[in-house]
Amino acid sequence: MNIEVDIKEMKGLLMELNEKVDLILESRETVSIMRLAENSLKNFLDEEPDIYSIQDLKAMDCCNSLSC
């Protein structure tokens, strides 16, 4: 009887451990995909022309803060 209780407890602990490992793996996969996307977009965006200059952005920020 005592062995059955121990086995059930161990199964519960193993299930918890499996859930935590799954969360860690999912998190690592997400980080890996984000890094891959960041590297891919960096190359793409480096080749794209700038739509706004720094001066344009400063003017927009100034106008937004004055509620134009």
C-alpha positions as CSV (number, residue, x, y, z in Angstrom):
1,M,0.0,0.0,0.0
2,N,2.8,2.4,0.9
3,I,4.6,1.6,-2.4
4,E,1.5,2.6,-4.4
5,V,1.3,6.0,-2.7
6,D,5.0,6.6,-3.4
7,I,4.6,5.7,-7.0
8,K,1.6,8.1,-7.4
9,E,3.7,10.8,-5.7
10,M,6.6,10.1,-8.0
11,K,4.3,10.2,-11.1
12,G,2.9,13.6,-9.9
13,L,6.4,14.9,-9.5
14,L,7.5,13.6,-12.9
15,M,4.5,15.3,-14.5
16,E,5.4,18.6,-12.9
17,L,8.9,18.2,-14.0
18,N,7.8,17.5,-17.6
19,E,5.6,20.6,-17.6
20,K,8.5,22.7,-16.4
21,V,10.9,21.3,-19.0
22,D,8.2,21.9,-21.7
23,L,8.0,25.6,-20.6
24,I,11.7,26.0,-20.7
25,L,12.0,24.4,-24.2
26,E,9.2,26.6,-25.4
27,S,10.8,29.7,-24.0
28,R,14.2,28.8,-25.6
29,E,12.5,28.1,-29.0
30,T,10.8,31.5,-28.8
31,V,14.1,33.3,-28.0
32,S,15.8,31.4,-30.9
33,I,13.0,32.4,-33.3
34,M,13.2,36.0,-32.1
35,R,17.0,36.1,-32.6
36,L,16.6,34.6,-36.1
37,A,14.0,37.2,-37.0
38,E,16.0,40.0,-35.6
39,N,19.1,39.0,-37.7
40,S,17.0,38.6,-40.8
41,L,15.3,41.9,-40.3
42,K,18.5,43.7,-39.6
43,N,20.0,42.8,-43.0
44,F,16.7,43.7,-44.7
45,L,16.3,47.1,-42.8
46,D,20.0,48.0,-43.4
47,E,19.3,47.9,-47.1
48,E,16.1,50.0,-46.9
49,P,16.3,53.8,-47.2
50,D,15.3,55.8,-44.2
51,I,11.8,57.2,-44.5
52,Y,12.3,59.9,-41.8
53,S,15.5,61.7,-40.9
54,I,16.4,62.4,-37.3
55,Q,15.4,66.0,-37.8
56,D,11.9,64.9,-39.0
57,L,11.5,62.8,-35.9
58,K,12.6,65.6,-33.6
59,A,10.2,68.0,-35.3
60,M,7.3,65.4,-34.9
61,D,8.2,64.9,-31.2
62,C,8.3,68.7,-30.6
63,C,5.0,69.1,-32.3
64,N,3.4,66.3,-30.3
65,S,4.6,67.6,-27.0
66,L,3.2,71.1,-27.9
67,S,-0.2,69.5,-28.9
68,C,-0.1,71.0,-32.4
